[in-house]
Amino acid sequence: MSDQVTGWLGEIELVFQNRNGRTVLERNLHKGPLQVQKPFYPEGDAISHVYLLHPPGGVVGGDVLKVTVAVGSKAHALITTPAAAKFYRSEGFWAHLNQKIAVSPDAVMEWFPQGTIIFSGAKVKINTHIDLSQGSRFIGWDLVCLGRPACGESFQTGCLDQRIEIWQNGTPLRIERLLISGGGAVLSQDWGFQGFPVIAQLICANPEKGIEEKVRDLWKDNSTEQLFAVSRVNDVLIIRILGHHIEAAKNILIACWDVLRQSQLGRHCSIPRIWNT
């Protein structure tokens, strides 16, 4: 089947600006099943925490979701979600999630959606484009679970086509594509995901020199329950985890986030309250 849109079309555009030291949500335009609650300020006026909501709870073949975020100069936004996104089995059409994030000079974007669960049989295309400026900062993660291991469901059919791009001043820093077919060899082989259903990564652009060693020091687990790796290319730090549970991977990445946030922003991470509900 084609990429025809047969389901929900959800669009949201969020623009954050600094107004006398307070980050305000200056523009909030939405269409269809994408919304945000009012901004929260658990860390004071300088940092705006926003929860991105998708009331239907799941995405099916034919649905298209578009998220556009812009953070103005000297503004600081943190965006998360109340729960993991779920992509259900498709009868043939693709589900699309397109995310565009622009960070102006001296602005900060923290991007922490709770996760993405790809049901067996789902056909999903996820494109994330991050556009940075001189002096801007970005820390964010991507947590994907293939199938539903808690229910004994592995990713036997379907497809995930995921692309993440990071650009700065028109120059590509990182372009990565992940193409996974259900039941494919990459899921089980040693050169692939080795049977781990959870694929997680944390991305930090333009981190402090040498910070990767501090991040590596966090990893004390010698078991085979999760695999952990750190790399740095073109001033983009990537922390990768292969695991069995999203929450376990997320807890490790929170510790990494805390180290990176202290280095870049001089403050500990502030856990969004909605993560505890």
C-alpha positions, 0 to 999 in steps of 0.5 A: 500500500502507499503512504496515503493518509486515511486516518487522523491528521494531527499538527501542532506548532509551539514557539517559545520566547524569552520575555524579560528572563521568563520563557513563555509559550508565545505560540500554540497552534494545533489541529486534530489530536495534538495538544499541550497543557499550560506551561509549568515552571518547576525550576523558575521562570527561566525554564518552561516545561510543556507536556505534549498530549495525544488524547487518542493514545495510539497511532494507526496506519494512515495517521499523520502527526506533525510536531514543530517546535521553535525556541527563541534566543535565550529561551529554554524549553523542556518538552515531554509526554505523559506516556509512551506513544503506541503505534498499532498494527497496520492493515497496510498504510503507514503511520507517520510522525514528523518532528521539526525542532529549531533552536535559536542562538543561546537557546536551550531545548530539552526533548524527552518524550517518554518512549515509543512502542512499535506493535508487531505488524505496525508500519511506521515512519518517524522523521526528526529534524533538529536545526541548531544555531551558534551557541544553542544547546540541545539534549534529548533522547529517543526510546523505542521498544519493538513489540511488547515483550511484557506480553510476549510479543516480539516484532515479527511483522511490520516495519520501522523507518526512522531518521534523525538529523542534526544540523547546525548553521546549515551544516549536517552534524549527524544524519542517521537512518534506522530501517527495521523489518519485522522478523529480520536478522538485525533483531537477533544477530550479534551484529544487530540488536542481539535479541534486545527489544529496546533501542535507546539513545540520548543525544547532546549537541556541542557538549563539554570536552571530555564529558564522555568519560564522566558519562562512561563512569556511570555504567557499572553494570557488568551483566548482560541485561543491558548494553551501553556505549558512548560515542562522539562525532562532529561535536554530537555525543551519542549514548546508546543502550540496548535493553529489555525494558524502556524504564530501565533504559530510561533510568540510565539515561536520566543519570546521563542527562543529569551529568550533561545538564550540570556540565552545560547548564550548571544545574541538576536535571528536574524530573517532570512530575508527570513521569511519576503518575 
